[in-house]
Amino acid sequence: MSDLPTLAQVAAAAGVSPATASRALSGSVRVSTATRRQVYDAMSRLGYVRHRAPRGVSARRQVAAITAVICDHLPRLFSEPFYTRFLSAANAVLEEHGTQLMMATVSPTATTVPSFTGPVLLLGARERHPLPIALSASGIPLLCIGRPPDSLRLPYADVDNRDGARQAAEHLLLSGRQRLTVIAGPPQLSVTRDRIAGFTRLLREAGLPDPLVAYGDFTAASGAHAMQWLLSHSPGLDAVFACSDPMAAGALQTLRRARRAVPEQVSVIGFDDAPIAQRTVPALTTVRQPVEELAAVATRILLSGEIRRDPILPTELVVRASA
C-alpha cells in the first residue's frame, strides 16, 4: 500500500501546506472556497483516500444507523421515484438488523458540506462537487450508489446503465427507427454519461450518426421542455430515448401537443420502470432498473463492513405500447 498518495503529496499538488489541506478536508471555515477546491482537485487527480480502520473492525461493531446522503435539492427527495423506491428498500433491510436509516440532502450547488460520523450511502454524486471527495477523505464507511465521479477510487454499487441504454437503442433499431434522439439527465452525473454512451455505441455500430441529445433534470417538466427542443432541432425525429420515466412522460405530453402520434410516428422509451410508466397514455416501454435489489445489495454490503466491492446489477427492457 506504500504507493498510495499521502496527505502531504495532496498538499504539494494543491500548492498549500499540509495543515491547510487537513483543514480543508475537515470542513474548517478557515479555508477559502478556492483553496478547498484546489485541495479537492488534487485529491481527485492523485486518487487520495484517507486510511480507514482495518478490514473487519466495523463489521464487529453493531451499526446503530446508516445515513443516506443525497446530493440533490430537498424537494426532489419527495418527488423523485428513484429515491422513494431506494430508501424504502434500504429501510426494510435495516429494520431486519435493528438499524435506523437517517437521511440528509446536500445541494448540488453547495461549496461546503456537513460532516457525518457513521456509515453513509451516497446517492447522486456529481462531478467537481465537494461532497464525494469530503466523504471519501473522512474515513467513515462509504458506499456510492452509482459510479463515483471524478474517477474517485471508491466502492460502489450500480445498475448496468450502459447495457440498459443499449437495449433501448437495439429495440428502436429493430422497430425500424432511424432518426433517434435522447433526453438525458444532468451532464454532471455518471449515470447520464453511461446511458448516453451505451445508446450511442450501438448506433455507431449500426453505422448511424450520434443521436441529438437534450438535457433535463429527471423531472416531467424538464422532459417536456427537452422534447420541444428536440422537435425544433430535429423535426424529422422518429424515436426518443428518455433517461427517466418522468422525463419520458413529459416528452409524451409535448408530442401530443405537437400532434405527433406515439408510437405510430414517434417511438418513446423511458428508463426506470417506475409506476408512472404504466399510467401514461400510451403506457411506456421502459428499461427496468432493479432499484429495490440495488438498495438491498448496497445496504447489506455496508452493514457487513466488507465494502470493497463493485456489484453491477442487470437491467431489463419492458416492452409496452409506446415502443
SVG drawing of the C-alpha trace seen along z (x, -y; Angstrom):
<svg xmlns="http://www.w3.org/2000/svg" viewBox="-54 -32 60 41">
<polyline fill="none" stroke="black" stroke-width="0.4" points="0.0,0.0 3.1,-2.3 2.2,-3.6 -1.0,-5.3 -0.8,-9.1 -0.3,-10.8 -1.9,-14.0 1.5,-15.7 1.5,-14.9 -2.0,-16.2 -1.0,-19.4 2.0,-19.8 -0.1,-19.1 -2.6,-21.8 0.1,-24.3 -0.8,-24.6 0.6,-23.4 -0.3,-20.0 -2.1,-21.9 -4.2,-23.8 -5.0,-20.6 -6.0,-19.0 -8.3,-21.9 -9.9,-21.8 -10.7,-18.1 -12.2,-18.6 -14.5,-21.3 -12.9,-24.2 -14.4,-27.6 -10.9,-29.0 -10.2,-27.7 -11.5,-29.7 -13.7,-28.1 -11.0,-28.5 -8.4,-26.8 -10.8,-24.0 -11.4,-23.4 -7.6,-23.2 -7.3,-20.5 -10.3,-18.6 -9.0,-18.7 -5.6,-17.5 -7.2,-14.6 -9.2,-13.7 -6.1,-13.7 -4.0,-11.7 -6.8,-9.3 -6.3,-10.1 -8.5,-8.3 -8.0,-8.7 -6.9,-5.5 -9.8,-3.6 -9.9,-1.2 -8.6,2.3 -10.9,4.6 -13.4,6.3 -13.3,3.7 -16.5,2.1 -18.2,5.4 -17.6,6.5 -19.5,3.5 -23.2,3.0 -24.2,0.3 -26.8,-2.0 -27.6,-3.9 -26.8,-4.4 -27.2,-7.8 -28.4,-8.1 -26.8,-11.3 -28.4,-12.6 -26.7,-15.2 -29.9,-16.9 -32.4,-19.6 -34.7,-18.7 -38.0,-18.8 -36.5,-16.1 -36.2,-13.7 -40.0,-13.5 -40.8,-13.8 -38.2,-11.6 -39.5,-7.9 -35.9,-6.5 -35.2,-8.0 -38.6,-6.8 -38.0,-3.2 -34.4,-3.1 -34.9,-4.5 -37.9,-2.2 -36.0,0.9 -32.9,-0.2 -35.0,-0.8 -36.6,2.6 -33.1,4.2 -32.0,2.1 -35.2,2.9 -34.2,6.6 -30.9,5.7 -32.4,3.3 -30.6,0.4 -32.0,-3.1 -32.0,-4.9 -31.1,-8.5 -31.5,-10.9 -29.7,-14.1 -29.6,-16.2 -26.8,-18.4 -27.5,-20.9 -25.8,-20.2 -24.5,-23.8 -23.1,-23.6 -19.4,-24.7 -19.1,-23.2 -20.7,-20.1 -21.7,-18.9 -19.7,-16.2 -21.1,-12.7 -20.0,-10.2 -21.5,-6.9 -21.7,-4.7 -23.0,-6.5 -24.8,-5.5 -24.1,-8.3 -26.7,-9.0 -26.5,-11.4 -22.7,-12.2 -21.8,-14.8 -18.5,-15.8 -16.5,-18.5 -18.7,-18.6 -17.1,-18.7 -19.4,-16.1 -18.0,-12.8 -14.4,-14.0 -15.1,-15.1 -16.8,-11.9 -14.0,-9.8 -11.5,-11.7 -13.5,-11.4 -12.5,-7.9 -16.1,-6.7 -17.5,-3.6 -18.9,-4.8 -20.6,-3.2 -21.6,-5.1 -24.8,-4.4 -23.7,-4.8 -20.2,-5.0 -18.2,-7.6 -17.5,-10.9 -14.1,-12.4 -12.5,-8.9 -12.5,-8.6 -11.5,-5.2 -14.5,-4.5 -16.6,-1.3 -19.9,-1.5 -23.0,0.5 -24.8,-0.3 -27.1,1.0 -25.8,1.6 -26.8,-1.7 -24.8,-1.3 -26.4,2.1 -29.9,0.8 -29.4,-2.1 -28.0,0.4 -31.2,2.5 -33.3,-0.6 -31.3,-1.5 -31.5,2.1 -35.2,2.2 -35.7,-1.1 -33.5,0.0 -35.2,3.4 -38.5,1.4 -37.2,-0.3 -36.4,-3.7 -33.6,-5.7 -33.7,-9.2 -33.0,-8.6 -32.7,-11.2 -32.0,-11.3 -33.4,-13.2 -30.6,-12.8 -30.3,-13.7 -27.8,-16.3 -24.5,-16.0 -22.6,-16.1 -23.9,-12.6 -22.0,-9.5 -25.4,-7.8 -26.2,-10.3 -22.9,-9.8 -23.2,-6.0 -26.7,-5.9 -25.7,-8.2 -22.5,-6.1 -24.4,-2.8 -27.0,-4.2 -24.6,-6.0 -22.2,-3.0 -24.9,-0.8 -25.9,-3.5 -22.3,-3.8 -22.0,0.0 -25.1,-0.2 -23.5,-2.9 -25.8,-5.7 -24.8,-9.1 -24.7,-10.0 -28.1,-11.0 -29.1,-14.5 -29.1,-15.0 -31.2,-17.3 -30.6,-17.5 -33.1,-17.6 -33.2,-17.0 -35.2,-13.8 -38.5,-15.6 -41.5,-15.5 -41.3,-19.3 -37.7,-19.1 -38.7,-16.1 -41.4,-18.2 -39.1,-21.2 -36.3,-18.9 -38.8,-17.3 -39.8,-20.7 -36.1,-21.5 -35.6,-18.2 -38.6,-18.8 -37.3,-22.2 -33.8,-21.0 -34.8,-17.6 -38.3,-17.9 -38.0,-14.5 -37.1,-12.5 -38.9,-9.2 -37.6,-7.9 -36.8,-9.3 -34.9,-7.6 -35.6,-9.4 -33.2,-8.6 -36.0,-8.5 -39.7,-7.6 -40.9,-11.1 -38.9,-12.7 -40.5,-10.3 -43.9,-11.2 -43.2,-14.9 -42.0,-14.0 -45.3,-12.3 -47.2,-15.5 -45.2,-17.6 -45.6,-15.1 -49.3,-15.0 -49.5,-18.9 -47.4,-18.7 -49.8,-16.1 -47.1,-13.5 -48.7,-10.1 -47.0,-7.7 -45.9,-5.1 -47.0,-5.4 -44.9,-8.4 -42.5,-8.6 -41.4,-5.8 -40.7,-6.7 -38.7,-4.6 -38.1,-5.5 -35.8,-4.2 -36.8,-3.1 -40.0,-1.0 -41.4,-3.4 -45.2,-3.3 -45.7,-6.3 -44.7,-4.1 -48.0,-2.2 -50.1,-5.3 -49.1,-7.3 -51.1,-7.2 -49.9,-5.1 -48.2,-3.1 -44.4,-3.5 -41.9,-0.9 -39.1,-1.3 -35.8,0.1 -36.4,1.7 -33.6,0.9 -33.8,3.1 -33.8,0.2 -35.1,2.3 -32.5,5.0 -29.8,2.4 -30.8,0.8 -30.8,4.2 -27.4,5.2 -25.8,1.9 -27.2,1.8 -26.1,5.3 -22.6,4.6 -22.3,1.5 -23.7,3.3 -21.2,6.2 -18.2,3.9 -16.8,5.6 -17.4,2.6 -14.6,3.1 -16.9,4.4 -18.4,3.0 -21.6,5.0 -23.4,4.2 -27.0,5.3 -28.5,6.1 -31.3,4.1 -34.2,5.4 -36.3,3.9 -40.0,3.9 -42.0,3.5 -45.3,1.8 -47.4,-0.3 -45.2,-3.3 -42.4,-1.3"/>
</svg>
